[in-house]
Amino acid sequence: MKLRFAVNQGECLRRGIECESSTETIEVVPAKLPQEERDLLADRMKPGDIQVYRRDWKPVSTASMSCITSELICADTPGYAGLIEAVRKDQKKIDDAIERQKSNAENFSRFV
């Protein structure tokens, strides 16, 4: 299976890593990936598309949701290791936003 994502060429230059393009397409064997990583990647793909996108957190009144953006996830290094690191950072941003929202809701409920 192919996966396409963006690569930060400036960061590659800083690290002394050769990176000829700002996008990379890699081949993976899904069955060889841990389930957690398959889920993280699949959550960032659109049906019928090999591209891996960034997710965004959208608080909507009392309900909130995570949605796929139109922006490719951007790794600091090429290859699978760079991709999964970028995906984990993206997930951490979402998890942190969820925790902030929960904390804000709890703080608000104390005053009501």
C-alpha positions in Angstrom: 0.0 0.0 0.0 1.3 3.5 -0.8 1.1 6.5 1.5 1.8 10.1 0.5 2.7 12.9 2.8 4.6 16.2 3.0 8.2 16.5 4.2 9.7 19.7 5.7 12.7 20.2 3.5 14.0 23.0 5.7 14.1 20.7 8.7 15.8 18.0 6.6 18.5 20.5 5.7 19.0 21.4 9.3 19.4 17.7 10.2 21.7 17.0 7.2 19.2 14.7 5.6 18.9 14.5 1.8 15.3 15.2 0.7 14.7 15.9 -3.0 11.0 16.6 -2.8 8.5 18.3 -0.5 6.3 15.2 -0.8 7.1 11.6 -0.3 5.3 8.4 -1.3 6.3 5.3 0.6 5.2 1.6 0.4 4.0 -0.1 3.6 2.6 -3.6 4.3 -0.4 -2.9 6.5 -0.3 -6.4 8.1 3.2 -5.7 9.4 2.3 -2.4 11.1 1.0 -2.4 14.7 -2.8 -1.9 15.0 -2.3 1.4 16.8 -0.3 2.8 13.9 -2.7 1.5 11.3 -5.6 3.2 13.1 -3.7 6.5 13.4 -2.9 6.5 9.7 -6.3 5.4 8.6 -7.9 8.2 10.7 -6.0 10.6 8.5 -6.9 9.3 5.1 -9.9 10.0 2.9 -11.6 7.1 1.1 -9.9 6.2 -2.2 -6.9 8.4 -1.4 -3.3 7.5 -0.6 -2.5 10.8 1.0 -2.2 11.2 4.8 -3.8 14.4 6.0 -3.5 16.5 9.2 -6.5 16.3 11.5 -8.0 19.3 13.3 -10.1 19.6 16.5 -13.3 21.5 16.1 -15.3 22.3 19.3 -18.9 22.7 18.4 -21.1 23.8 21.3 -21.4 20.9 23.7 -20.3 18.3 21.1 -16.8 18.4 19.5 -15.2 16.5 16.7 -11.9 15.7 15.0 -12.0 16.2 11.3 -9.6 15.6 8.4 -8.2 18.8 6.9 -7.1 19.3 3.3 -3.5 19.8 4.4 -1.1 16.9 4.1 0.6 15.8 7.3 4.1 17.2 7.3 7.0 15.1 8.6 10.4 16.5 9.7 12.2 13.6 8.0 11.3 11.3 5.1 10.4 7.7 5.4 8.0 5.8 7.6 9.6 6.8 10.9 9.2 10.5 10.0 5.6 9.9 8.9 4.5 8.1 12.1 6.3 10.7 14.3 4.3 13.4 12.5 1.1 11.5 12.9 1.8 11.0 16.7 2.4 14.7 17.1 -0.8 15.5 15.3 -2.7 13.1 17.5 -1.1 14.7 20.6 -2.4 18.1 19.5 -5.9 16.6 19.3 -5.7 14.8 22.6 -4.4 18.0 24.3 -7.3 20.0 22.8 -9.8 17.5 24.1 -8.3 17.7 27.6 -8.4 21.5 27.5 -12.0 21.4 26.5 -12.9 18.9 29.3 -11.0 21.0 31.8 -12.7 24.2 30.6 -16.1 22.5 30.8 -15.4 21.3 34.4 -14.2 24.7 35.5 -17.3 26.3 33.9 -19.7 23.8 35.6 -18.2 24.8 39.0 -19.5 28.3 38.6 -23.0 27.4 37.3 
